[in-house]
Amino acid sequence: MRSLGVYAPTFLGALVLAGSPLSAQRKELTVLAGANYSGATGGSLAKSQSRSGFLGGISLRLPRSSQVSFETEFLVVQRRLSGERAPSSAPLVEVGPISDAAKLLYAEIPLMFRFQRGYSTERPMRPFLTLGPYIGVRLACQRDVVEGDSTMRHTDCSNSPSDILVGTHPLISASYQNVDVGGIASFGVEIRRMSVAVRIERSIVSLVESAAFATSPFDTSKLWSGSLSIEYLLRVL
């Protein structure tokens, strides 16, 4: 798996910002939940189908002013997607599985800036925009893989997968990344204690690392997600 050292400066910078004199200012604790659709692009994918999942967790907002805040979230995110490779007459071991349908669960931490209109008692509706990076750690994985000989496999993302149905050829395990890193952007509106937002996420690391042999249609492809979330302000700390 790719070293996290490449991404360290981004997250260290955000953590330094979080430890600035904001501690003496207003802090807003919220809870949020929503639904998402996830898919993938790139690699050897000929077709990708996005499927519905969920996200939920808490958020901590640290306003620097009435227009700008630093916001971090602690989320559990489910991503479901499937992919197919293009038909091929090459040997099965070279072209890999026909399709791969994955259900992935992540613990995710976005680190974002939130830009919004200032407070007003006359106009309680406040549009906002959030931008920043995220890091996610995979918690669970389930896959339905159709091998080149049309055998269906029910397996996971481990190096030694367990198969409910064993086919005529050995299953070469796909090297799914344990850590996902990418960017996030959302746009929404806050009305008093409630917020509704649309968000888009895009990975910058491959979902499945490349190998000597094709292991999944998701080889070297990257994740994307689109979601709709509702957020509620629990309390001001």
DRENMIVEX-494469 format. One line per field, with one value per atom (N, C-alpha, C): residue number from 1; chain; atom name; x, y, z. Coordinates in pm, whole numbers, plus 32768, in hexadecimal, padded with zeros to 4 digits. Atoms other than C-alpha are relative to their C-alpha. Example, Ala and Ser with C-alpha at 12.3 -4.5 7.8 and 13.67 -1.06 7.14 Angstrom:
2
seq [1,1,1,2,2,2];
mol [A,A,A,A,A,A];
atom [N,CA,C,N,CA,C];
c1 [8059,84CE,805A,7FAE,8557,7FB3];
c2 [7F89,7E3E,8078,7F89,7F96,806D];
c3 [8000,830C,8000,7FFA,82CA,8049];
END
This chain:
237
seq [1,1,1,2,2,2,3,3,3,4,4,4,5,5,5,6,6,6,7,7,7,8,8,8,9,9,9,10,10,10,11,11,11,12,12,12,13,13,13,14,14,14,15,15,15,16,16,16,17,17,17,18,18,18,19,19,19,20,20,20,21,21,21,22,22,22,23,23,23,24,24,24,25,25,25,26,26,26,27,27,27,28,28,28,29,29,29,30,30,30,31,31,31,32,32,32,33,33,33,34,34,34,35,35,35,36,36,36,37,37,37,38,38,38,39,39,39,40,40,40,41,41,41,42,42,42,43,43,43,44,44,44,45,45,45,46,46,46,47,47,47,48,48,48,49,49,49,50,50,50,51,51,51,52,52,52,53,53,53,54,54,54,55,55,55,56,56,56,57,57,57,58,58,58,59,59,59,60,60,60,61,61,61,62,62,62,63,63,63,64,64,64,65,65,65,66,66,66,67,67,67,68,68,68,69,69,69,70,70,70,71,71,71,72,72,72,73,73,73,74,74,74,75,75,75,76,76,76,77,77,77,78,78,78,79,79,79,80,80,80,81,81,81,82,82,82,83,83,83,84,84,84,85,85,85,86,86,86,87,87,87,88,88,88,89,89,89,90,90,90,91,91,91,92,92,92,93,93,93,94,94,94,95,95,95,96,96,96,97,97,97,98,98,98,99,99,99,100,100,100,101,101,101,102,102,102,103,103,103,104,104,104,105,105,105,106,106,106,107,107,107,108,108,108,109,109,109,110,110,110,111,111,111,112,112,112,113,113,113,114,114,114,115,115,115,116,116,116,117,117,117,118,118,118,119,119,119,120,120,120,121,121,121,122,122,122,123,123,123,124,124,124,125,125,125,126,126,126,127,127,127,128,128,128,129,129,129,130,130,130,131,131,131,132,132,132,133,133,133,134,134,134,135,135,135,136,136,136,137,137,137,138,138,138,139,139,139,140,140,140,141,141,141,142,142,142,143,143,143,144,144,144,145,145,145,146,146,146,147,147,147,148,148,148,149,149,149,150,150,150,151,151,151,152,152,152,153,153,153,154,154,154,155,155,155,156,156,156,157,157,157,158,158,158,159,159,159,160,160,160,161,161,161,162,162,162,163,163,163,164,164,164,165,165,165,166,166,166,167,167,167,168,168,168,169,169,169,170,170,170,171,171,171,172,172,172,173,173,173,174,174,174,175,175,175,176,176,176,177,177,177,178,178,178,179,179,179,180,180,180,181,181,181,182,182,182,183,183,183,184,184,184,185,185,185,186,186,186,187,187,187,188,188,188,189,189,189,190,190,190,191,191,191,192,192,192,193,193,193,194,194,194,195,195,195,196,196,196,197,197,197,198,198,198,199,199,199,200,200,200,201,201,201,202,202,202,203,203,203,204,204,204,205,205,205,206,206,206,207,207,207,208,208,208,209,209,209,210,210,210,211,211,211,212,212,212,213,213,213,214,214,214,215,215,215,216,216,216,217,217,217,218,218,218,219,219,219,220,220,220,221,221,221,222,222,222,223,223,223,224,224,224,225,225,225,226,226,226,227,227,227,228,228,228,229,229,229,230,230,230,231,231,231,232,232,232,233,233,233,234,234,234,235,235,235,236,236,236,237,237,237];
mol [A,A,A,A,A,A,A,A,A,A,A,A,A,A,A,A,A,A,A,A,A,A,A,A,A,A,A,A,A,A,A,A,A,A,A,A,A,A,A,A,A,A,A,A,A,A,A,A,A,A,A,A,A,A,A,A,A,A,A,A,A,A,A,A,A,A,A,A,A,A,A,A,A,A,A,A,A,A,A,A,A,A,A,A,A,A,A,A,A,A,A,A,A,A,A,A,A,A,A,A,A,A,A,A,A,A,A,A,A,A,A,A,A,A,A,A,A,A,A,A,A,A,A,A,A,A,A,A,A,A,A,A,A,A,A,A,A,A,A,A,A,A,A,A,A,A,A,A,A,A,A,A,A,A,A,A,A,A,A,A,A,A,A,A,A,A,A,A,A,A,A,A,A,A,A,A,A,A,A,A,A,A,A,A,A,A,A,A,A,A,A,A,A,A,A,A,A,A,A,A,A,A,A,A,A,A,A,A,A,A,A,A,A,A,A,A,A,A,A,A,A,A,A,A,A,A,A,A,A,A,A,A,A,A,A,A,A,A,A,A,A,A,A,A,A,A,A,A,A,A,A,A,A,A,A,A,A,A,A,A,A,A,A,A,A,A,A,A,A,A,A,A,A,A,A,A,A,A,A,A,A,A,A,A,A,A,A,A,A,A,A,A,A,A,A,A,A,A,A,A,A,A,A,A,A,A,A,A,A,A,A,A,A,A,A,A,A,A,A,A,A,A,A,A,A,A,A,A,A,A,A,A,A,A,A,A,A,A,A,A,A,A,A,A,A,A,A,A,A,A,A,A,A,A,A,A,A,A,A,A,A,A,A,A,A,A,A,A,A,A,A,A,A,A,A,A,A,A,A,A,A,A,A,A,A,A,A,A,A,A,A,A,A,A,A,A,A,A,A,A,A,A,A,A,A,A,A,A,A,A,A,A,A,A,A,A,A,A,A,A,A,A,A,A,A,A,A,A,A,A,A,A,A,A,A,A,A,A,A,A,A,A,A,A,A,A,A,A,A,A,A,A,A,A,A,A,A,A,A,A,A,A,A,A,A,A,A,A,A,A,A,A,A,A,A,A,A,A,A,A,A,A,A,A,A,A,A,A,A,A,A,A,A,A,A,A,A,A,A,A,A,A,A,A,A,A,A,A,A,A,A,A,A,A,A,A,A,A,A,A,A,A,A,A,A,A,A,A,A,A,A,A,A,A,A,A,A,A,A,A,A,A,A,A,A,A,A,A,A,A,A,A,A,A,A,A,A,A,A,A,A,A,A,A,A,A,A,A,A,A,A,A,A,A,A,A,A,A,A,A,A,A,A,A,A,A,A,A,A,A,A,A,A,A,A,A,A,A,A,A,A,A,A,A,A,A,A,A,A,A,A,A,A,A,A,A,A,A,A,A,A,A,A,A,A,A,A,A,A,A,A,A,A,A,A,A,A,A,A,A,A,A,A,A,A,A,A,A,A,A,A,A,A,A,A,A,A,A,A,A,A,A,A,A,A,A,A,A,A,A,A,A,A,A,A,A,A,A,A,A,A,A,A,A,A,A,A,A,A,A,A,A,A,A,A,A,A,A,A,A,A,A,A,A,A,A,A,A,A,A,A];
atom [N,CA,C,N,CA,C,N,CA,C,N,CA,C,N,CA,C,N,CA,C,N,CA,C,N,CA,C,N,CA,C,N,CA,C,N,CA,C,N,CA,C,N,CA,C,N,CA,C,N,CA,C,N,CA,C,N,CA,C,N,CA,C,N,CA,C,N,CA,C,N,CA,C,N,CA,C,N,CA,C,N,CA,C,N,CA,C,N,CA,C,N,CA,C,N,CA,C,N,CA,C,N,CA,C,N,CA,C,N,CA,C,N,CA,C,N,CA,C,N,CA,C,N,CA,C,N,CA,C,N,CA,C,N,CA,C,N,CA,C,N,CA,C,N,CA,C,N,CA,C,N,CA,C,N,CA,C,N,CA,C,N,CA,C,N,CA,C,N,CA,C,N,CA,C,N,CA,C,N,CA,C,N,CA,C,N,CA,C,N,CA,C,N,CA,C,N,CA,C,N,CA,C,N,CA,C,N,CA,C,N,CA,C,N,CA,C,N,CA,C,N,CA,C,N,CA,C,N,CA,C,N,CA,C,N,CA,C,N,CA,C,N,CA,C,N,CA,C,N,CA,C,N,CA,C,N,CA,C,N,CA,C,N,CA,C,N,CA,C,N,CA,C,N,CA,C,N,CA,C,N,CA,C,N,CA,C,N,CA,C,N,CA,C,N,CA,C,N,CA,C,N,CA,C,N,CA,C,N,CA,C,N,CA,C,N,CA,C,N,CA,C,N,CA,C,N,CA,C,N,CA,C,N,CA,C,N,CA,C,N,CA,C,N,CA,C,N,CA,C,N,CA,C,N,CA,C,N,CA,C,N,CA,C,N,CA,C,N,CA,C,N,CA,C,N,CA,C,N,CA,C,N,CA,C,N,CA,C,N,CA,C,N,CA,C,N,CA,C,N,CA,C,N,CA,C,N,CA,C,N,CA,C,N,CA,C,N,CA,C,N,CA,C,N,CA,C,N,CA,C,N,CA,C,N,CA,C,N,CA,C,N,CA,C,N,CA,C,N,CA,C,N,CA,C,N,CA,C,N,CA,C,N,CA,C,N,CA,C,N,CA,C,N,CA,C,N,CA,C,N,CA,C,N,CA,C,N,CA,C,N,CA,C,N,CA,C,N,CA,C,N,CA,C,N,CA,C,N,CA,C,N,CA,C,N,CA,C,N,CA,C,N,CA,C,N,CA,C,N,CA,C,N,CA,C,N,CA,C,N,CA,C,N,CA,C,N,CA,C,N,CA,C,N,CA,C,N,CA,C,N,CA,C,N,CA,C,N,CA,C,N,CA,C,N,CA,C,N,CA,C,N,CA,C,N,CA,C,N,CA,C,N,CA,C,N,CA,C,N,CA,C,N,CA,C,N,CA,C,N,CA,C,N,CA,C,N,CA,C,N,CA,C,N,CA,C,N,CA,C,N,CA,C,N,CA,C,N,CA,C,N,CA,C,N,CA,C,N,CA,C,N,CA,C,N,CA,C,N,CA,C,N,CA,C,N,CA,C,N,CA,C,N,CA,C,N,CA,C,N,CA,C,N,CA,C,N,CA,C,N,CA,C,N,CA,C,N,CA,C,N,CA,C,N,CA,C,N,CA,C,N,CA,C,N,CA,C,N,CA,C,N,CA,C,N,CA,C,N,CA,C,N,CA,C,N,CA,C,N,CA,C,N,CA,C,N,CA,C,N,CA,C,N,CA,C,N,CA,C,N,CA,C,N,CA,C,N,CA,C,N,CA,C,N,CA,C,N,CA,C,N,CA,C,N,CA,C,N,CA,C,N,CA,C,N,CA,C,N,CA,C,N,CA,C,N,CA,C,N,CA,C,N,CA,C,N,CA,C,N,CA,C,N,CA,C,N,CA,C];
c1 [8054,8000,8057,7FB2,8079,8015,7FDE,8127,7FAD,804E,805C,8057,7FA7,8192,7FE8,8019,8131,7F93,8072,7FF2,800F,7FF0,807B,7FFD,8001,80BC,7F75,8087,7F4F,7FB8,804A,7EC4,8044,7FBA,7FD1,7FDE,8024,7F84,7F75,8088,7E13,7FF9,8002,7E59,803E,7FC5,7F3A,7F9A,8068,7E20,7F97,8064,7D30,8030,7FCA,7E18,8021,7FE7,7E2B,7FA6,804F,7D82,7F6A,808F,7C2E,7FC5,8033,7C17,7FB7,8042,7BA6,7F81,8072,7A91,7F8D,8077,793D,8020,7FF4,792F,7F74,8086,7803,8007,8005,77BC,7F7F,8075,76D2,7FFF,800F,764E,7FC8,802D,7619,7FEC,801C,7592,7FD3,8029,754E,800F,7FF4,754B,8062,7FA1,7652,7FF8,7FEA,7698,8095,7F70,77F5,8019,7FD6,78A6,8096,7F70,79FF,8018,7FD8,7AB3,8092,7F75,7BF5,8020,7FD1,7CC5,7FCB,8031,7C3B,7F69,8092,7ACE,7FC5,804F,79E8,7F77,8084,78AD,8004,8008,7870,7F72,8086,7728,8007,8003,76F7,7F86,806C,7624,7FF5,801A,758B,8045,7FC6,7638,7FD3,8026,762E,807D,7F97,76FE,7FBF,8032,76D8,8070,7F99,779A,7FEA,8006,77EC,8061,7FAB,788D,801E,7FD9,794A,802A,7FE1,794C,8041,7FB6,7A44,8001,8008,79DC,8078,7F9A,7AF8,7FC0,804F,79F8,7F72,8089,7887,7FF6,8001,78E5,8058,7FA0,7A00,800F,7FEE,7A1B,805E,7FB9,7B02,7FA5,805E,7A37,8041,7FD4,7A95,7F8C,806B,79AF,803B,7FDB,79C3,7F8C,806E,78F5,8016,8002,789B,7FBB,8032,7869,7FFD,800D,77E5,8000,7FFC,783E,7FE4,8024,779F,800A,7FEE,77FF,8024,7FDA,7838,8042,7FBA,7916,8011,7FEB,7942,8073,7F98,7A67,7FC8,8029,7A4D,8013,7FEE,7A1D,8089,7F7C,7B64,800D,7FE4,7BDB,8087,7F7E,7D28,7FEE,800A,7D75,7FC5,8048,7CA4,805C,7FA5,7DD0,8036,7FCE,7E37,7F98,8067,7CEA,7FBA,8038,7C73,7F6A,808F,7B0F,7FAC,805E,79E4,7FC7,803D,7947,8025,7FE0,797D,7F9D,8060,7867,802D,7FC5,78EF,7FA5,8042,7850,806B,7F8F,7950,7FD0,8021,793A,807F,7F8D,7A26,7FE3,7FFE,7A73,8047,7FCE,7AA9,8008,7FED,7B30,801E,7FE4,7B08,8034,7FCC,7BC8,7FE7,8036,7B1B,7FFB,8027,7AEF,7F70,808E,7986,7FEF,8019,792A,7F69,8090,77D3,7FDF,802C,7706,7FFB,7FFE,7717,7F79,807A,7618,7FA2,8064,74D3,7F7C,8083,7390,7F91,8065,72D5,8003,7FF1,735C,8045,7FC4,738F,8038,7FCD,73DA,808D,7F73,7556,803A,7FBC,75E7,8091,7F75,773B,8042,7FAB,7857,8070,7F90,7952,8060,7F97,7A9C,8071,7F8E,7BB9,8020,7FDC,7C65,7FB9,8032,7BF2,805D,7FBA,7C90,7F9E,805A,7BD2,804B,7FC4,7C34,7F93,8065,7B7F,7FEA,8025,7AC5,7FCE,8039,7A16,7FF4,800A,79F6,7FBB,803F,7912,7FFC,7FFB,792D,7FBA,8033,7872,804C,7FA9,796A,7FD5,801B,7913,8082,7F83,7A48,7FEE,8003,7AA2,7FB5,804A,7A04,7F6F,808A,78BD,7FDE,8016,78E9,7FED,8019,7853,804A,7FB7,7931,7FCB,8024,78BC,807B,7F7F,79F8,8010,7FE4,7A9E,807C,7F8A,7BD2,8080,7F89,7CC6,805F,7F9D,7E05,7FE5,8026,7D77,7F67,8092,7C0A,7FBF,804E,7B06,7F90,8062,7A21,7F92,8071,78C5,7FF6,8003,78D4,8088,7F7B,7A20,7FF5,8009,7A50,806A,7FA1,7B23,808C,7F7F,7C3F,801A,7FE2,7CF5,7FDF,8022,7C7C,807B,7F91,7D91,7FC8,803C,7D41,8025,7FE8,7D19,8038,7FC0,7DF3,7FB8,804B,7CEE,804E,7FBB,7D80,7FBD,8036,7D57,7FDE,8012,7D67,7FD8,802E,7CAC,801D,7FE2,7D1A,7FC8,8038,7C6F,7FD5,8033,7BBF,7F69,8090,7A62,7FD2,803E,7981,7F6A,8091,781E,7FC5,804A,771C,7F79,807F,75ED,7FC8,8040,750F,7FE1,801A,74F2,7F88,8076,73A2,7FF5,7FF8,73CD,8057,7FAF,743C,800F,7FFF,7403,8050,7FB8,74DF,7FE5,800D,74AB,806E,7F8E,75D3,800C,7FD8,763C,8098,7F6E,77A2,8033,7FBB,7894,808A,7F7C,79C8,8045,7FB2,7AE0,8085,7F82,7C01,8074,7F86,7D65,805B,7FB6,7DDE,7FA9,8048,7D7E,7FB4,804E,7C6B,8045,7FB8,7D2A,8087,7F7A,7EA1,8018,7FDE,7F2C,8059,7FB1,7FCA,8031,7FCB,807D,7F90,8075,7F2B,7F87,807C,7DD6,7FB4,8045,7D1F,7F71,8084,7BE9,7FEC,8018,7B41,8024,7FDF,7B90,8096,7F70,7D09,8020,7FD1,7DA1,7F90,806D,7C47,7FF5,800E,7BE7,7F6E,8088,7AB2,7FCC,8045,79B5,7F7D,8080,7880,7FB4,8058,775A,7F98,805A,767D,7FAA,805A,7560,7FFA,7FFA,757D,7FAD,8048,74B4,8050,7FAD,7569,7FB0,8049,74E2,8063,7FAA,7590,7FD3,8022,7591,8010,7FE5,7634,8079,7F8C,772A,8056,7FA7,7858,804C];
c2 [7F88,8000,807D,7F86,815D,8041,7FC3,8211,807C,7F89,8318,807B,7F8D,83F7,806A,7F9F,8499,8063,7FAC,8520,8044,7FCC,857A,8099,7F6E,86F1,803D,7FC9,8730,7FF2,8019,8692,8040,7FBD,871D,8095,7F72,887B,8019,7FEF,884C,7FEE,8015,87C6,8074,7F8A,88EE,8070,7F9A,89D4,7FE5,8021,8915,801D,7FE6,894D,8090,7F72,8AC6,803D,7FC3,8BC7,7FEE,8019,8B48,7FC6,8040,8A94,8061,7F9D,8BDA,8034,7FCE,8C0D,7F9C,8051,8B7C,7F79,8084,8A05,7FC8,8032,8960,7F6A,8091,87EC,7FD9,8026,8752,7F69,808A,85FD,8002,8001,85A3,7F72,8081,8486,8019,7FEE,844C,7F81,806D,836C,8027,7FE1,834F,7F9A,805A,82B7,8002,800B,8238,7FB7,8042,81D0,800B,7FFB,81B9,801D,7FE4,822C,7FDA,801B,81D3,7F6D,8089,8099,7FB0,8059,7F73,7FF7,8002,7FC5,8019,7FE7,7FA0,8035,7FD5,7FDC,8007,7FF0,805C,8025,7FE3,805F,8031,7FCA,813D,7FC9,8033,80C0,8054,7FAB,8160,7FCB,801F,8167,8069,7FA0,823E,803F,7FC2,8328,803A,7FC8,83A1,8019,7FE2,8437,8086,7F7E,8579,8060,7F97,86C1,8067,7F94,87CB,8077,7F86,892C,8066,7F9D,8A32,8082,7F84,8B89,805C,7F98,8C7D,808A,7F86,8D86,7FD3,8024,8D92,7FC8,802F,8D40,7F85,806C,8C3F,7FAA,805F,8B07,7F91,807D,89DD,7F91,806B,889B,7F78,808A,8732,7FA4,8060,8606,7F77,8089,84A5,7FA8,8041,83C8,7F6A,8089,8262,8006,7FF2,8246,7F77,807B,811E,8025,7FED,8111,7F7A,8078,8014,801F,7FEA,7FF2,7F7C,8076,7EF4,802B,7FE1,7EE8,7F84,806C,7E15,8023,7FEB,7DE8,7FE7,8017,7DE2,7F6C,808B,7C8B,7FEE,801B,7BE7,7F6C,808B,7AAA,7FD1,8024,7AAC,7F99,8062,799F,803E,7FCD,79C1,803E,7FCE,79F5,808A,7F7D,7B25,806E,7F97,7BDC,800F,7FF5,7B91,7FEC,8015,7B86,8052,7FB9,7BEC,8079,7F92,7CC1,7FF7,7FF6,7D31,8061,7FAB,7DB5,8008,7FEF,7E47,8052,7FB2,7EC1,801F,7FD4,7F8C,805C,7FAB,802E,8047,7FB0,814A,8054,7F94,8220,8074,7F91,8374,8082,7F7E,84C2,8069,7F8B,85F4,8074,7F87,8732,8073,7FA4,8858,8091,7F75,89D0,8012,7FE6,8A46,8096,7F74,8B8D,8017,7FEC,8C1D,8093,7F78,8D59,801B,7FDC,8E15,7FEC,8010,8DF1,8076,7F96,8EB5,7FCF,8024,8EAE,8016,7FE5,8F34,7F9A,8064,8E31,7F84,8074,8CE7,7F97,8061,8C28,8027,7FE3,8C11,7F9A,805C,8B72,7FEC,8019,8ACF,7FA4,8054,8A25,7FCA,803A,8931,7FBE,8037,88C3,7FC8,8033,87E8,7F70,808C,8693,7FA5,8063,8554,7F87,807F,8411,7F99,806A,82CA,7F7E,8082,817D,7F95,8067,8047,7FA8,8050,7F8F,7F75,807F,7E7B,7FFC,8012,7DEC,7F7C,8078,7CF5,800D,7FFB,7C9A,7F87,806A,7BCE,800A,7FFE,7B77,7F93,8062,7ACE,7FE8,8023,7A19,7FEF,800E,79EE,7F86,8079,7891,8008,7FE4,7930,7FCA,802A,78A7,807A,7F93,798C,7FE3,800D,79C4,8067,7FA6,7A5C,8009,7FF7,7AE1,8089,7F82,7C0C,803F,7FBB,7CEB,7FD1,8030,7C1B,7FBC,8043,7B81,7F6B,808E,7A28,7FF8,7FF8,7A46,7F79,8079,794B,7FFE,800D,78CB,7F9F,8059,783E,7F9A,8058,77AE,8001,8009,7733,7FDA,8017,7741,7FA0,805C,767D,803C,7FBE,777D,8043,7FBC,780B,8095,7F71,7966,8050,7FA8,7A69,8079,7F98,7B5B,808C,7F75,7CCA,804C,7FB3,7DBA,8085,7F86,7EB5,8056,7FA6,7FE8,8001,7FF2,7FF6,8090,7F71,8173,8049,7FAE,8263,8092,7F72,83CC,804A,7FB5,84D6,808B,7F79,8623,7FFE,7FF7,868D,8090,7F7D,87B0,7FF0,8006,87F8,808C,7F83,8904,7FE8,8012,8937,8081,7F8D,8A1B,7FDE,800F,8A49,8056,7FB8,8AAD,7FE9,8009,8AF2,7F88,806F,89A2,7F8F,806A,88CF,8029,7FE8,88AE,7F8B,8064,87F5,801B,7FEC,87BB,7F8F,805F,870F,7FFF,8009,868E,7FA1,8054,85F8,7FDF,802D,852A,7FBA,803E,84B5,7FD0,8039,83CB,802B,7FE7,8413,7F85,807F,82AE,7F95,806B,8173,7FAA,8059,809B,7F79,8080,7F60,8016,7FEE,7F60,7FA2,8054,7EDC,7F8C,8077,7D82,7FC3,8042,7C96,7FC7,8033,7BFF,8056,7FB7,7CA3,7FBA,803B,7C6C,8031,7FC6,7D47,8066,7F91,7E32,8087,7F82,7F3D,8018,7FE9,7F18,808E,7F75,807C,8065,7F9E,811F,8050,7FA6,8238,8015,7FF0,8265,808F,7F80,837F,7FE7,800B,83C1,8083,7F8D,84AD,7FE3,801C,84D3,8078,7F9B,8593,7FE9,8011,85D2,806B,7FA4,8675,800A,7FE6,8713,8050,7FBB,8787,8030,7FC6,886F,7FD2,8033,87B8,8068,7F9D,88C3,8054,7FA7,89E3,7FE9,8020,8989,807C];
c3 [8000,8000,8000,800B,7FB0,8088,7F7F,80CE,8018,7FDC,8189,800F,7FF1,819F,7F98,806A,8056,8028,7FDD,80F1,8087,7F79,8247,8009,7FF1,8205,7FFF,8006,81A9,8084,7F85,82E3,8079,7F93,83CA,8001,8008,834C,8036,7FCF,8392,8097,7F70,84EF,804B,7FC2,853F,8006,8004,84D4,806C,7F9C,85B4,808D,7F7C,86DA,801B,7FF1,86AB,8069,7F97,8790,7FF3,800C,8719,807F,7F86,8868,805A,7FAC,8908,7FBE,8049,8809,8003,8009,87BB,7FBD,803B,8772,7FED,8021,86CB,7FE8,800D,86F6,7FB9,804D,85F5,7FE9,802A,8590,7F72,808B,8422,7FCF,803D,8350,7F71,808A,81E2,7FAE,805F,80B1,7F92,806A,7FA2,7F8F,8071,7E4F,7FE2,8018,7E02,7F7D,807B,7CC5,7FF3,8019,7C2C,7F6D,808A,7AF3,7FED,801F,7A43,7FFF,8000,7A37,7F8B,8069,7972,7FFD,7FFC,79B4,7F76,8078,7889,8026,7FD0,7957,8097,7F6E,7AB8,8025,7FD0,7B75,8090,7F79,7CA4,804A,7FAC,7DC4,807D,7F8C,7EF7,807C,7F7F,8048,8065,7F99,8181,803C,7FAF,8255,807D,7F84,83B9,8061,7F9C,84D9,8040,7FBD,858D,7FBD,8039,8529,806C,7FA6,85E9,7FAC,804A,855B,805E,7FB3,85D6,7FB1,804D,8552,801A,7FF6,850C,7FF3,800D,84B0,7FDF,8022,8458,7F72,808B,82ED,7FE7,8018,8311,807D,7F93,83E8,7FD4,8018,8406,8031,7FDE,840A,7FEC,800E,844A,8022,7FEB,843C,8022,7FDD,84CA,7FD2,8045,83E5,7FF0,8033,8397,7F78,808A,821E,7FBE,804E,8158,7F6B,8091,7FE6,7FBC,804A,7EFB,7F6B,808F,7D8D,7FBD,804D,7C7A,7F7F,807C,7B48,7FAB,805F,7A11,7FA2,8065,7924,7F76,808A,77AB,7FDC,802C,7705,7FBF,8038,76A0,7FE0,8026,75F1,8035,7FC7,76AD,806E,7F92,77B2,807E,7F8B,78ED,8067,7F9A,79D1,7FDB,802B,7902,800C,8002,78EF,8086,7F7B,7A51,8004,7FEE,7ADA,7F9D,8057,7A05,8047,7FB4,7B16,8093,7F71,7C7D,803E,7FB8,7D5F,8091,7F7B,7EA3,805B,7F96,7FE6,8067,7FAF,80A8,8070,7F8E,81FF,802F,7FDB,8261,807C,7F9D,8390,7FBC,8052,82EF,8050,7FBE,836C,7F96,8055,828A,8055,7FC2,82E5,7F9E,8064,8241,8032,7FE6,822D,7FD5,801C,8237,7FEB,8022,818B,7FFB,7FF5,81D9,8014,7FE9,81F1,8097,7F72,833C,8043,7FB2,8453,7FEB,800E,842D,803A,7FC9,84F7,7F9A,8066,83C9,7F90,806B,82D4,803A,7FBD,8390,7F9F,8061,824D,7FD6,801B,821D,7F9E,805D,80E0,802C,7FDA,8116,7F9A,8054,805B,8056,7FB7,80F1,7F9C,8056,8054,8057,7FB6,80CB,7FDD,8014,80D1,8063,7FA0,817A,7FFF,7FF8,81EE,8038,7FD4,8217,8015,7FE2,82B2,7FEF,801C,8234,807B,7F8D,8348,7FD9,8029,8285,7F68,8091,8127,7FE1,8036,8077,7F68,8092,7F06,7FC3,8056,7E02,7F7D,8074,7CF1,7F9E,8069,7BA7,7FB5,8041,7B27,7F69,8090,79BA,7FCF,8024,79BB,802E,7FD5,7A3A,808A,7F76,7B9B,805A,7FA1,7CA5,8083,7F81,7DD7,8062,7F93,7F21,805A,7FBD,7FC1,8041,7FBC,806A,7FC3,8032,8046,8042,7FBA,8112,7F9E,8055,8086,7FF3,8006,80D2,8005,7FFF,806A,8019,7FEA,80D8,7F99,806B,7FC4,8027,7FE9,7FF5,7F8F,8073,7E96,7FBD,803A,7E0F,7F6D,808F,7C97,7FCE,803F,7BA3,7FF6,8004,7BB2,8087,7F81,7CE4,7FF6,7FFB,7D4C,8027,7FE2,7D3A,804A,7FAD,7E53,7FCF,8025,7DF6,8077,7F96,7EBE,8012,7FE2,7F34,8064,7FA5,7FDD,8089,7F78,8158,8021,7FE3,8154,7F81,8070,8071,8020,7FF0,8040,7F87,8070,7F6F,8028,7FE9,7F5A,800A,7FEA,7FC1,7FED,800F,7F64,8018,7FEA,7FD7,7FF9,8004,7FA4,8042,7FBC,8080,8037,7FC2,8148,8091,7F71,82C0,8025,7FD0,8358,8096,7F6E,84C8,8028,7FCF,8560,7F9A,8065,8427,7F85,807D,82F1,7FA2,8069,81AA,7F9A,8059,80C1,7F9A,8067,7F81,7FFD,7FFD,7F86,7F94,8062,7E8D,8036,7FD6,7EE4,7F8C,806A,7E00,8039,7FD1,7E57,7FA8,804C,7DEF,8003,8000,7E34,7FBF,8044,7D78,8064,7FAA,7E0D,800C,8003,7DA6,7FBF,8036,7D74,7F89,8073,7C2D,802C,7FE1,7C2F,7F7E,8077,7B41,7FAA,8047,7AE8,8024,7FE4,7ACC,8071,7F8E,7C16,8010,7FF4,7BF0,7F90,805C,7AF5,803D,7FBC,7BFC,800B,7FFE,7BCC,7FD2,8019,7BD9,7FEC,800B,7BD6,8082,7F8D,7CC7,8022,7FCD,7D9D,7FF0,7FF2,7D8B,804A,7FB9,7E5E,7FF7,7FF6,7E54,806B,7F90,7F87,8022,7FC9,8025,8096,7F6E,819B,8047,7FA7,82B2,8082,7F8A,83D9,8066,7F96,8529,806B,7F9A,8620,808B,7F7C,876E,806D,7F98,8843,7FDB,800D,8851,807B,7F90,8929,8030];
END
